[in-house]
Amino acid sequence: MGLSTHVLDTMHGCPAAGMQVALYTTQGEQATLVKSFTLNHDGRNPDGMLYDHASLRKGTYRLVFDVAGYFQAKGVQLPEPNFLNKVSLDFGVAHEDQHYHVPLLASPWSYSTYRGS
């Protein structure tokens, strides 16, 4: 139970190891940084949980994924300006006792997300 994320690089067909991600709590237009981290070899947050069951609270959150930085580091030639730079996902936690897994599927040209398990 808690909050976690996972990113898959759909251009190369692999986990997005090394992507930079930031987690924020949000209230209206105000965002407060909770933590920044680098995805591990499996494209997951390195600690397993961004929040565990005991610390996850009902409310709104934002995950910001540095998609352009990741693909540039992989040697992908991107146009200037980049089509996608940082991808922000705003989502809500309604049930503190449930697990919220927020995965991202990304390429330099598109992304998709869903509530995972």
HELIX and SHEET records of a PDB file:
HELIX    1   1 VAL A   67  ALA A   73  1                                   7    
SHEET    1   A 3 CYS A  14  PRO A  15  0                                        
SHEET    2   A 3 GLY A   2  ASP A   9 -1                                        
SHEET    3   A 3 TYR A  51  ASP A  52 -1                                        
SHEET    1   B 4 CYS A  14  PRO A  15  0                                        
SHEET    2   B 4 GLY A   2  ASP A   9 -1                                        
SHEET    3   B 4 HIS A  99  ALA A 106  1                                        
SHEET    4   B 4 TYR A 111  THR A 113 -1                                        
SHEET    1   C 4 GLN A  30  THR A  38  0                                        
SHEET    2   C 4 GLN A  20  GLN A  27 -1                                        
SHEET    3   C 4 GLY A  59  ASP A  66 -1                                        
SHEET    4   C 4 LYS A  86  VAL A  93 -1                                        
END                                                                             
